[in-house]
Amino acid sequence: MKPGLLDSRAVGASLPICSRPRREAIMKYTQIEYEVADTILTITLNRPEHLNAYTSVMDTELRDALDRADADDGVRVVVVTGAGRAFCAGADLGPADKTFDYGAKGTPDTLETHRDQGGIVALRLYDMKKPLIAAINGPAVGFGITLTLPMDIRLASRDARMGFVFTRRGIIPEACSTWFLPRIVGISKATEWILTGRVFEAREALAHGLVSELLAPDRLIPRARDIATEIARNTSAVSVALSRQLLWKMLGTGHPIEAHRLESRCMFWTGERPDAKEGILSFLEKRPARFTMRPSSEMPQFYPWWTDRPSGP
């Protein structure tokens, strides 16, 4: 890793929040790339000259891209990666020592009203209908690694390095990472990584379940696409959307009875739908299934079943 990667850029994503675009028009992206091929969307963080450090512009574009993908039935799976040699070096904070002093910057935020920008993105990822695969192609520190935590599958290049470096910058972990990280790797390892703020190799991330596979750099995107293709070609989009949310939302419940109740409702509802009939017939007839249901318009009337918790005060 070159000197300078772990400077003031490599921290969280608490930048001024840009206003959201109107969905009527397709936004022109300048700091991400949006490419759909064979129902797989690849979103590339695209500031390679700055190690894809995260900006307010990139934030606005990424959130627009997620909304766009969720509304598009032609997108089955989302892969997120970085351009060049890095995945994301954290927030692009610049040299100022007032980066996190919101009062000094004249923002309208107060202690009670401020909302972490990274957390808003994480919550959007958490509520996605589409599966998300992080293809971590290089260094991912600060927000660069917390961004991946609400994604479903994380793959990493053998060259990647990761770090929850917040305590070394005098701040705290963001993007809901104190909720996600212990659930992924356990409280002991999460505590070690967060409290030391050290940067670690991809093989350590693999050993503790932060990523599921390490790959040669030239195999990373092909492997991500292989997994995405397995999902896109063989599964019901509505079943995947419901299953993804059952898995994530059940992490916060206190008893398995909650899963039993929701699974029962979802099973009853899906069992009456065309995709269930097609799934059975295709199996009996030994042919590929042709699922037709659309997550954009054919989710059950009780979806979403969780209580909306807006990010505002």
Rosetta blueprint (number, residue, H / E / L):
1 M L
2 K L
3 P L
4 G L
5 L L
6 L L
7 D L
8 S L
9 R L
10 A L
11 V L
12 G L
13 A L
14 S L
15 L L
16 P L
17 I L
18 C L
19 S L
20 R L
21 P L
22 R L
23 R L
24 E L
25 A L
26 I L
27 M L
28 K L
29 Y L
30 T L
31 Q L
32 I E
33 E E
34 Y E
35 E E
36 V E
37 A E
38 D L
39 T L
40 I E
41 L E
42 T E
43 I E
44 T E
45 L E
46 N L
47 R L
48 P H
49 E H
50 H H
51 L L
52 N L
53 A L
54 Y E
55 T L
56 S H
57 V H
58 M H
59 D H
60 T H
61 E H
62 L H
63 R H
64 D H
65 A H
66 L H
67 D H
68 R H
69 A H
70 D H
71 A H
72 D L
73 D L
74 G L
75 V L
76 R L
77 V E
78 V E
79 V E
80 V E
81 T E
82 G E
83 A L
84 G L
85 R L
86 A L
87 F L
88 C E
89 A L
90 G L
91 A E
92 D L
93 L L
94 G L
95 P L
96 A L
97 D L
98 K L
99 T L
100 F L
101 D L
102 Y L
103 G L
104 A L
105 K L
106 G L
107 T L
108 P L
109 D L
110 T L
111 L L
112 E L
113 T L
114 H L
115 R L
116 D L
117 Q H
118 G H
119 G H
120 I H
121 V H
122 A H
123 L H
124 R H
125 L H
126 Y H
127 D L
128 M L
129 K L
130 K L
131 P L
132 L E
133 I E
134 A E
135 A E
136 I E
137 N L
138 G L
139 P L
140 A E
141 V E
142 G L
143 F H
144 G H
145 I H
146 T H
147 L L
148 T L
149 L L
150 P L
151 M L
152 D L
153 I E
154 R E
155 L E
156 A E
157 S E
158 R L
159 D L
160 A L
161 R E
162 M E
163 G E
164 F L
165 V L
166 F H
167 T H
168 R H
169 R H
170 G L
171 I L
172 I L
173 P L
174 E L
175 A L
176 C L
177 S H
178 T H
179 W H
180 F H
181 L H
182 P H
183 R H
184 I H
185 V H
186 G L
187 I H
188 S H
189 K H
190 A H
191 T H
192 E H
193 W H
194 I H
195 L H
196 T H
197 G L
198 R L
199 V E
200 F E
201 E E
202 A H
203 R H
204 E H
205 A H
206 L H
207 A H
208 H L
209 G L
210 L L
211 V L
212 S L
213 E E
214 L E
215 L E
216 A L
217 P H
218 D H
219 R H
220 L H
221 I H
222 P H
223 R H
224 A H
225 R H
226 D H
227 I H
228 A H
229 T H
230 E H
231 I H
232 A H
233 R H
234 N H
235 T L
236 S L
237 A H
238 V H
239 S H
240 V H
241 A H
242 L H
243 S H
244 R H
245 Q H
246 L H
247 L H
248 W H
249 K H
250 M H
251 L H
252 G H
253 T L
254 G L
255 H L
256 P H
257 I H
258 E H
259 A H
260 H H
261 R H
262 L H
263 E H
264 S H
265 R H
266 C H
267 M H
268 F H
269 W H
270 T H
271 G H
272 E L
273 R L
274 P H
275 D H
276 A H
277 K H
278 E H
279 G H
280 I H
281 L H
282 S H
283 F H
284 L H
285 E L
286 K L
287 R L
288 P L
289 A L
290 R L
291 F L
292 T L
293 M L
294 R L
295 P L
296 S L
297 S L
298 E L
299 M L
300 P L
301 Q L
302 F L
303 Y L
304 P L
305 W L
306 W L
307 T L
308 D L
309 R L
310 P L
311 S L
312 G L
313 P L
